[in-house]
Amino acid sequence: MGYIRKIKHLFARPIQFDQISVEPLHRDFGYHRGTPIDRYYIESFLKLHADVIRGVSLEIGESTYSKVLGHDIEKCEILHYDNSNKQATIIGDLTKAETLPSNSIDCFICTQTYNFIYDLQKAIEGSYQVLKPQGVLLGTVAGLTQISRYDMDRWGDYWRFTDRSIKKLLEEVFGQGNVEVQVYGNVFAATALLKGVVCEDIENLQVLNHKDADYQVTIGFKAIKNV
């Protein structure tokens, strides 16, 4: 219990992380209370590779990471599947090559997206297509995590990954030797995420930095279009 504070707000009495219950503390990954565990890992991975966030960047839905972590950014492109997002500069679908630009992006930041695309291989091919030669696909996928009900009810929540599966899928498009993966998570982090505990509930965040390959919460990947 040394790592977890009692969660007092929003409840009539304190609820502790190790309390036995069939219900999570929250079903929204803790977004409305603080920083979800997987966000900690996503940002850690992107910060580790911030040197490649440069030139013409691409993100889905917004350009937050490009603006915060990028350097020498020439332009921030934003991909959205329809014209409902007024910030979008590209209206397209990763699974439909004809809707996407080709050879135009230096760094495509694609976090927590492939889990929600059924035609996964087409999406990876689309990601490859938009990159310039030597462009970089920098992203993350979910491993041990709950279903995202928001996504499931709209377009679907289809896949959970391991480091081996996402690396193999990416290498089939980018080629062997052009893909690196990084695993984040441990049994404590996985349990905390599933319960809806957020980073602000944890007294010592260093516990999240311990990596156990048998408890893969988030997998980061860096793939280079080496042509």
C-alpha angles and dihedrals in degrees: 000000000000093000102049130070119211109263103229107160120089091018133089091227134014116283118202126212093237095051111126110244139144089219127072121233087246136356097212095073087257095288095144092051104042144297115344116229094245091053088059089057095043092053092044090055095047092048089052090057100033090123091076095050096097145105113025108000130192130202134167117250097347143014101234100127094044091054096044102038105020128101130197088012111179097182139353112220120195122203121207130167095231140011096266090098107076091195093059117114095181123044106200151115122243090219094054112067094191091065094053134079118241131228093353109111128079096190127015111195106201112173126177093344110111091064088070100047116087096195091058100165091053089051091053090048089051090050089053092048096057094052125095116232105288089017118146132232107206117184154126138231133196124256116167105019142114126265113277100234093193091059095037092058093048113035104346141266105239116158146044119189145206125206089255096051097048092045092052092047092050094045091055087066106025097036133242115301093027098085130075124183132194125197123215127188149055136205092277093051093046092051092045092051093048091050093050095248113155132210092257089064092058117087096200114032090189088084088070091058094065107103123213114177090206091063105049109178098164130010120202122202137192117193125180125207093225104189 
